[in-house]
Amino acid sequence: MASRPVRVLGWESAIGASYTQRDLSVQWQVDSLIDWIEEPICYGVFFTAPRQCEEKLNLVLYKTPDSISISLVNHTGAMVEGREYQLLCEIQNIAPVQYLTLRWYRGQTEVYNNTFSELSPATPVQVSSTLLITPSKAEDGAPYSCEAALELGLEGPQPSPRVKSEPLNINVHYPPDSFEPQQEFVELEDGDKITLNCSVGGNPPPLYSWSSLHLQETDDNQALFTASSSGSYTCTAYNLLGKSSKEFIIKLKSKGV
């Protein structure tokens, strides 16, 4: 749009070029734009000085990705607590990559992000990002995902175009939890029975064995044990990653109490 009388006002462009005479405005309009390096220039020829001027349109042609996916690098199956693993996020055909912000999430919490402002291609490209994690047992079953966001500024679409991957739910193996307390005193009426509970968390789920000085060791994988006499009974919970033990000390109740 011009603010003073013009001879010619127009758009110089590979497609959609147009011009007008005498009018103070002229539109550049295209039905479809696929030229990633299109740089339309608005020009004017005037009756008075300065007799010519031109202005390049700040045009950003963008494309959301064809796909975005997340995977484990060089590993399959469950992870082991405390070990380091690498997650890979791959984004197919996104443009322009210098406007891309890639965000990593654990559940709904953002844990990392990176940008690609050092890259310059205008055409769609494939990019990837890696995330190192050292999972704890608290993260067993946690969903990780990554999101591609094109941050195109205030003149771009609002909200910013975003595409998120399907979640990757991680399976974390860890040894049986420590018992608290590790020793428990229990009273028993003479002639009665009592059930001792040794259930504890762990992944894979723990197996159980019971031992006592006056009984043969049992290995029937039962977290519950029925005792009918006083003494010390030790339960051991174990899996491939470790074991944890607890001692139950049963005393007979004194008569008359």
Wavefront OBJ file of the C-alpha trace (Angstrom):
o trace
v 0.000 0.000 0.000
v 1.330 3.423 -0.978
v 0.852 6.702 0.862
v 1.416 8.998 -2.184
v 0.350 9.008 -5.856
v 1.976 6.233 -7.926
v 2.674 5.523 -11.556
v 2.889 1.762 -10.995
v 2.511 -0.382 -7.869
v 3.068 -4.112 -8.043
v 4.379 -7.443 -6.801
v 7.407 -9.141 -8.282
v 7.198 -12.903 -7.719
v 7.742 -16.241 -9.453
v 4.000 -16.861 -9.149
v 1.108 -14.524 -8.587
v 2.934 -11.427 -9.899
v 0.613 -8.455 -10.299
v 0.645 -4.700 -10.722
v -1.663 -1.719 -10.917
v -1.415 1.849 -12.228
v -2.518 4.827 -10.225
v -4.129 2.684 -7.476
v -2.607 3.037 -4.009
v -2.755 -0.680 -3.220
v -2.249 -4.001 -4.946
v -2.617 -7.534 -3.598
v -0.342 -10.547 -3.959
v -2.511 -13.631 -3.976
v -1.832 -17.325 -4.725
v -4.094 -20.376 -4.391
v -1.265 -22.708 -3.414
v 2.343 -22.093 -2.493
v 4.940 -24.881 -2.754
v 8.058 -22.886 -3.590
v 10.112 -22.980 -0.363
v 12.369 -20.081 -1.410
v 9.680 -17.718 -2.714
v 10.537 -14.102 -1.878
v 7.808 -11.732 -3.129
v 8.883 -8.100 -3.528
v 6.495 -5.175 -3.463
v 7.703 -2.297 -5.691
v 6.475 1.185 -6.515
v 7.225 3.786 -9.208
v 6.238 7.318 -8.175
v 5.761 10.739 -9.773
v 7.959 12.459 -7.204
v 11.270 11.596 -5.546
v 12.162 9.118 -4.374
v 10.781 7.762 -7.638
v 11.287 4.064 -6.921
v 11.237 1.801 -3.868
v 10.798 -1.839 -3.052
v 10.161 -3.952 0.020
v 10.646 -7.705 0.431
v 7.818 -9.590 2.130
v 8.953 -11.505 5.204
v 7.365 -14.775 4.110
v 7.739 -18.010 6.080
v 6.327 -21.139 4.481
v 5.971 -23.883 7.093
v 5.028 -27.542 7.211
v 4.089 -29.718 10.185
v 5.866 -33.106 10.283
v 4.598 -36.166 8.463
v 5.330 -38.181 11.598
v 7.018 -38.027 14.988
v 8.078 -41.124 16.911
v 9.979 -42.126 20.042
v 12.057 -45.262 20.610
v 14.808 -46.818 22.749
v 18.338 -46.831 21.306
v 20.092 -50.232 21.189
v 17.801 -51.752 23.806
v 14.592 -53.739 24.007
v 12.461 -54.825 26.919
v 12.687 -53.704 30.527
v 15.222 -51.243 31.936
v 17.180 -51.746 35.150
v 16.970 -49.118 37.870
v 20.066 -46.913 38.045
v 21.405 -47.737 34.591
v 21.608 -45.184 31.771
v 19.479 -45.469 28.634
v 18.995 -43.336 25.546
v 15.654 -42.361 24.025
v 15.436 -41.210 20.408
v 12.827 -38.854 18.950
v 12.608 -38.725 15.144
v 10.720 -36.079 13.181
v 9.993 -36.615 9.488
v 9.699 -33.734 6.997
v 9.279 -30.532 8.979
v 9.986 -26.985 7.809
v 11.498 -24.570 8.469
v 13.589 -26.430 11.025
v 15.158 -23.273 12.487
v 11.751 -22.426 14.008
v 11.391 -25.865 15.610
v 11.386 -26.436 19.367
v 11.450 -30.088 20.368
v 10.186 -30.855 23.879
v 10.558 -34.061 25.882
v 7.902 -35.055 28.426
v 7.624 -37.593 31.221
v 3.898 -37.796 31.692
v 2.760 -34.159 31.553
v 6.067 -32.778 32.872
v 8.570 -31.247 30.442
v 12.028 -32.672 31.194
v 14.125 -31.259 28.332
v 13.893 -29.203 25.153
v 16.166 -28.230 22.294
v 16.042 -25.971 19.259
v 17.617 -26.097 15.805
v 18.303 -22.407 15.160
v 21.816 -23.237 13.922
v 20.298 -24.996 10.897
v 19.215 -22.973 7.856
v 17.374 -25.074 5.223
v 13.958 -23.747 4.242
v 12.820 -27.041 2.718
v 11.416 -29.961 4.780
v 14.047 -32.053 6.564
v 14.325 -34.971 8.959
v 15.697 -34.193 12.432
v 16.161 -36.150 15.638
v 16.910 -35.610 19.304
v 18.161 -37.925 22.054
v 17.445 -37.950 25.769
v 19.564 -39.775 28.368
v 17.613 -41.170 31.306
v 18.569 -43.076 34.445
v 15.222 -44.458 35.578
v 14.264 -45.117 39.176
v 11.623 -47.534 40.419
v 9.253 -44.574 40.789
v 9.297 -44.251 36.980
v 8.116 -47.825 36.352
v 5.274 -47.494 33.834
v 5.984 -43.791 33.208
v 5.089 -42.564 29.696
v 7.761 -40.614 27.800
v 6.858 -38.594 24.697
v 8.297 -35.845 22.499
v 6.592 -32.900 20.833
v 7.492 -30.799 17.797
v 6.384 -27.160 17.979
v 6.897 -24.585 15.217
v 7.422 -21.285 17.054
v 6.571 -18.852 14.242
v 6.202 -15.707 16.328
v 3.310 -13.341 16.892
v 2.608 -13.043 13.155
v 2.378 -16.817 12.816
v -0.562 -19.067 13.673
v -1.759 -19.004 17.270
v -1.393 -21.310 19.058
v 1.834 -22.596 17.517
v 1.450 -25.768 15.403
v 2.301 -28.779 17.589
v 2.550 -32.508 16.917
v 3.178 -35.029 19.715
v 4.433 -38.593 19.522
v 2.644 -41.620 20.904
v 3.892 -42.282 24.457
v 6.591 -44.834 25.227
v 5.813 -46.516 28.557
v 8.988 -47.712 30.250
v 9.237 -50.879 32.340
v 11.780 -50.521 35.152
v 13.186 -53.552 36.979
v 14.367 -53.071 40.565
v 15.222 -55.320 43.532
v 12.763 -56.035 46.363
v 12.153 -53.042 48.597
v 13.806 -53.021 52.002
v 11.540 -54.106 54.847
v 10.655 -51.550 57.450
v 10.999 -52.649 60.164
v 13.378 -55.508 59.447
v 12.427 -57.208 62.703
v 8.919 -57.562 64.101
v 7.752 -59.040 67.427
v 4.458 -60.911 67.477
v 2.522 -62.456 70.364
v 0.668 -65.755 70.007
v -1.875 -67.489 72.233
v -0.829 -71.039 73.075
v -2.614 -73.401 70.704
v -3.491 -70.677 68.179
v -2.060 -69.957 64.757
v -0.923 -66.676 63.234
v -0.382 -65.584 59.629
v 2.820 -63.650 58.911
v 2.770 -61.271 55.929
v 6.023 -60.704 54.023
v 4.635 -58.913 50.927
v 7.013 -56.355 49.449
v 7.377 -54.403 46.203
v 9.806 -55.315 43.446
v 9.984 -55.766 39.677
v 9.965 -58.526 38.528
v 7.548 -59.447 41.361
v 9.591 -61.068 44.146
v 9.651 -64.748 44.981
v 9.564 -65.726 48.672
v 11.180 -68.278 50.977
v 10.753 -68.840 54.723
v 13.235 -70.323 57.190
v 13.286 -71.112 60.889
v 15.617 -72.970 63.266
v 13.028 -75.638 64.039
v 11.478 -75.922 60.558
v 12.782 -76.942 57.167
v 13.229 -74.021 54.784
v 10.238 -73.500 52.524
v 10.508 -72.198 48.999
v 6.895 -72.269 47.861
v 6.819 -68.632 46.755
v 4.243 -67.541 49.299
v 4.330 -64.109 50.881
v 2.085 -65.408 53.692
v 3.205 -67.995 56.225
v 1.118 -69.600 58.970
v 2.979 -70.262 62.226
v 1.636 -72.199 65.223
v 4.599 -72.063 67.611
v 6.968 -69.526 69.059
v 10.361 -68.898 67.545
v 12.156 -66.853 64.921
v 10.914 -66.947 61.336
v 12.837 -65.265 58.548
v 11.257 -64.316 55.235
v 13.420 -63.582 52.196
v 12.010 -61.818 49.130
v 14.194 -62.073 46.036
v 14.321 -61.533 42.286
v 17.105 -61.376 39.690
v 18.315 -58.007 40.983
v 18.618 -58.690 44.695
v 16.945 -59.785 47.902
v 15.560 -58.414 51.134
v 14.851 -60.189 54.421
v 12.676 -59.706 57.484
v 12.618 -61.566 60.810
v 9.418 -62.296 62.728
v 9.925 -63.204 66.389
v 6.892 -64.978 67.868
v 6.478 -65.144 71.628
v 3.753 -66.966 73.547
v 1.475 -64.744 75.570
v 1.889 -65.148 79.307
v -1.032 -66.934 80.975
v -3.391 -64.652 82.806
v -2.557 -61.641 80.679
l 1 2 3 4 5 6 7 8 9 10 11 12 13 14 15 16 17 18 19 20 21 22 23 24 25 26 27 28 29 30 31 32 33 34 35 36 37 38 39 40 41 42 43 44 45 46 47 48 49 50 51 52 53 54 55 56 57 58 59 60 61 62 63 64 65 66 67 68 69 70 71 72 73 74 75 76 77 78 79 80 81 82 83 84 85 86 87 88 89 90 91 92 93 94 95 96 97 98 99 100 101 102 103 104 105 106 107 108 109 110 111 112 113 114 115 116 117 118 119 120 121 122 123 124 125 126 127 128 129 130 131 132 133 134 135 136 137 138 139 140 141 142 143 144 145 146 147 148 149 150 151 152 153 154 155 156 157 158 159 160 161 162 163 164 165 166 167 168 169 170 171 172 173 174 175 176 177 178 179 180 181 182 183 184 185 186 187 188 189 190 191 192 193 194 195 196 197 198 199 200 201 202 203 204 205 206 207 208 209 210 211 212 213 214 215 216 217 218 219 220 221 222 223 224 225 226 227 228 229 230 231 232 233 234 235 236 237 238 239 240 241 242 243 244 245 246 247 248 249 250 251 252 253 254 255 256 257
